[in-house]
Amino acid sequence: MIFPITGNVRYPLTIDPTVWIFDERKIEVNQIGKTIDDNAQEAYYAKMGAAWDKGITEGSRTDHNKPMTREEKDAALRGTFAMPLAPFIQNAEVLDGATSLRFEGAETIELALSTLPELYLQFSKDGKVLTDGPVHLLYQNHVIRSIERITVL
């Protein structure tokens, strides 16, 4: 269940959303659009500060394959998750003159490229791969199902 990102991009991509469950950028669908509360933000800054201090005193080490805790694994097997689309479009490097994105699936929709920060791709529901996928586009309060291709226009 893969889908391409093509069109006015320097690097066309082929995306496999089944591996996103392990990606740290995923977000629970019910958290999209909610602001981060102060306690969570303070905890994040404390964690990053501690990592910075450790990097200064012990040297930095990048570990992209950090193991998931038991709680994270359990949450991944039960949650409904989406992935922000922006990093993938940025990695594809949009060419000059591109103005919109076309999403083709159960229906076809075109959105301005300026809406990119608000676009998410749902890839799981209740810990399972979508049966009518590979992904659903989540935009504001709209859900476009069965997205099979994204084209930059």
Contacts in CASP RR format, 6 or more apart in sequence:
PFRMAT RR
TARGET T0000
AUTHOR 0000-0000-0000
METHOD contacts of the structure
MODEL  1
MIFPITGNVRYPLTIDPTVWIFDERKIEVNQIGKTIDDNAQEAYYAKMGA
AWDKGITEGSRTDHNKPMTREEKDAALRGTFAMPLAPFIQNAEVLDGATS
LRFEGAETIELALSTLPELYLQFSKDGKVLTDGPVHLLYQNHVIRSIERI
TVL
1 16 0 8 1.000
1 17 0 8 1.000
1 18 0 8 1.000
1 129 0 8 1.000
1 133 0 8 1.000
1 134 0 8 1.000
2 14 0 8 1.000
2 15 0 8 1.000
2 16 0 8 1.000
2 17 0 8 1.000
2 134 0 8 1.000
3 14 0 8 1.000
3 15 0 8 1.000
3 17 0 8 1.000
3 134 0 8 1.000
3 135 0 8 1.000
3 147 0 8 1.000
3 148 0 8 1.000
3 149 0 8 1.000
3 150 0 8 1.000
4 12 0 8 1.000
4 13 0 8 1.000
4 14 0 8 1.000
4 15 0 8 1.000
4 149 0 8 1.000
4 150 0 8 1.000
5 12 0 8 1.000
5 13 0 8 1.000
5 14 0 8 1.000
5 15 0 8 1.000
5 88 0 8 1.000
5 89 0 8 1.000
5 92 0 8 1.000
5 150 0 8 1.000
5 151 0 8 1.000
5 152 0 8 1.000
6 12 0 8 1.000
6 149 0 8 1.000
6 150 0 8 1.000
6 151 0 8 1.000
6 152 0 8 1.000
7 98 0 8 1.000
7 151 0 8 1.000
7 152 0 8 1.000
7 153 0 8 1.000
8 94 0 8 1.000
8 95 0 8 1.000
8 97 0 8 1.000
8 98 0 8 1.000
8 152 0 8 1.000
8 153 0 8 1.000
9 89 0 8 1.000
9 92 0 8 1.000
9 93 0 8 1.000
9 94 0 8 1.000
9 95 0 8 1.000
9 98 0 8 1.000
9 152 0 8 1.000
10 92 0 8 1.000
10 93 0 8 1.000
10 94 0 8 1.000
10 95 0 8 1.000
11 91 0 8 1.000
11 92 0 8 1.000
11 93 0 8 1.000
12 92 0 8 1.000
13 88 0 8 1.000
13 91 0 8 1.000
13 92 0 8 1.000
15 88 0 8 1.000
17 83 0 8 1.000
17 121 0 8 1.000
17 123 0 8 1.000
17 134 0 8 1.000
17 135 0 8 1.000
18 123 0 8 1.000
18 129 0 8 1.000
20 26 0 8 1.000
20 81 0 8 1.000
20 83 0 8 1.000
20 123 0 8 1.000
20 124 0 8 1.000
21 76 0 8 1.000
21 81 0 8 1.000
21 123 0 8 1.000
21 124 0 8 1.000
21 127 0 8 1.000
22 68 0 8 1.000
22 76 0 8 1.000
23 83 0 8 1.000
25 83 0 8 1.000
25 84 0 8 1.000
25 87 0 8 1.000
26 81 0 8 1.000
26 82 0 8 1.000
26 83 0 8 1.000
26 123 0 8 1.000
27 81 0 8 1.000
27 82 0 8 1.000
27 83 0 8 1.000
27 84 0 8 1.000
27 120 0 8 1.000
28 79 0 8 1.000
28 80 0 8 1.000
28 81 0 8 1.000
28 82 0 8 1.000
29 80 0 8 1.000
29 81 0 8 1.000
29 82 0 8 1.000
29 120 0 8 1.000
29 122 0 8 1.000
29 138 0 8 1.000
30 80 0 8 1.000
32 82 0 8 1.000
32 120 0 8 1.000
32 138 0 8 1.000
36 44 0 8 1.000
55 61 0 8 1.000
68 76 0 8 1.000
76 127 0 8 1.000
77 127 0 8 1.000
78 126 0 8 1.000
78 127 0 8 1.000
79 124 0 8 1.000
79 125 0 8 1.000
79 126 0 8 1.000
79 127 0 8 1.000
80 122 0 8 1.000
80 124 0 8 1.000
80 125 0 8 1.000
80 126 0 8 1.000
80 127 0 8 1.000
81 122 0 8 1.000
81 123 0 8 1.000
81 124 0 8 1.000
81 127 0 8 1.000
82 120 0 8 1.000
82 121 0 8 1.000
82 122 0 8 1.000
82 123 0 8 1.000
82 138 0 8 1.000
83 120 0 8 1.000
83 121 0 8 1.000
83 123 0 8 1.000
84 117 0 8 1.000
84 119 0 8 1.000
84 120 0 8 1.000
85 116 0 8 1.000
85 119 0 8 1.000
85 120 0 8 1.000
85 121 0 8 1.000
85 150 0 8 1.000
86 116 0 8 1.000
86 117 0 8 1.000
86 119 0 8 1.000
89 101 0 8 1.000
89 116 0 8 1.000
89 152 0 8 1.000
92 152 0 8 1.000
94 113 0 8 1.000
94 152 0 8 1.000
95 152 0 8 1.000
98 113 0 8 1.000
98 152 0 8 1.000
98 153 0 8 1.000
99 112 0 8 1.000
99 113 0 8 1.000
99 153 0 8 1.000
100 110 0 8 1.000
100 111 0 8 1.000
100 112 0 8 1.000
100 113 0 8 1.000
100 152 0 8 1.000
100 153 0 8 1.000
101 110 0 8 1.000
101 111 0 8 1.000
101 112 0 8 1.000
101 113 0 8 1.000
101 115 0 8 1.000
101 116 0 8 1.000
101 119 0 8 1.000
101 150 0 8 1.000
101 151 0 8 1.000
101 152 0 8 1.000
101 153 0 8 1.000
102 108 0 8 1.000
102 109 0 8 1.000
102 110 0 8 1.000
102 149 0 8 1.000
102 150 0 8 1.000
102 151 0 8 1.000
102 152 0 8 1.000
102 153 0 8 1.000
103 109 0 8 1.000
103 110 0 8 1.000
103 111 0 8 1.000
103 137 0 8 1.000
103 144 0 8 1.000
103 147 0 8 1.000
103 149 0 8 1.000
103 150 0 8 1.000
104 147 0 8 1.000
104 148 0 8 1.000
104 149 0 8 1.000
104 150 0 8 1.000
104 151 0 8 1.000
105 144 0 8 1.000
105 145 0 8 1.000
105 146 0 8 1.000
105 147 0 8 1.000
105 148 0 8 1.000
105 149 0 8 1.000
106 132 0 8 1.000
106 144 0 8 1.000
106 145 0 8 1.000
106 146 0 8 1.000
107 144 0 8 1.000
109 137 0 8 1.000
109 144 0 8 1.000
110 153 0 8 1.000
111 119 0 8 1.000
111 139 0 8 1.000
113 152 0 8 1.000
115 139 0 8 1.000
118 139 0 8 1.000
118 140 0 8 1.000
119 137 0 8 1.000
119 138 0 8 1.000
119 139 0 8 1.000
120 137 0 8 1.000
120 138 0 8 1.000
120 139 0 8 1.000
121 135 0 8 1.000
121 136 0 8 1.000
121 137 0 8 1.000
121 138 0 8 1.000
121 147 0 8 1.000
122 130 0 8 1.000
122 135 0 8 1.000
122 136 0 8 1.000
122 137 0 8 1.000
122 138 0 8 1.000
122 143 0 8 1.000
123 129 0 8 1.000
123 130 0 8 1.000
123 134 0 8 1.000
123 135 0 8 1.000
124 130 0 8 1.000
130 136 0 8 1.000
132 145 0 8 1.000
132 146 0 8 1.000
133 145 0 8 1.000
133 146 0 8 1.000
133 147 0 8 1.000
133 148 0 8 1.000
134 146 0 8 1.000
134 147 0 8 1.000
134 148 0 8 1.000
135 147 0 8 1.000
136 143 0 8 1.000
136 144 0 8 1.000
136 145 0 8 1.000
136 146 0 8 1.000
136 147 0 8 1.000
137 143 0 8 1.000
137 144 0 8 1.000
137 147 0 8 1.000
END
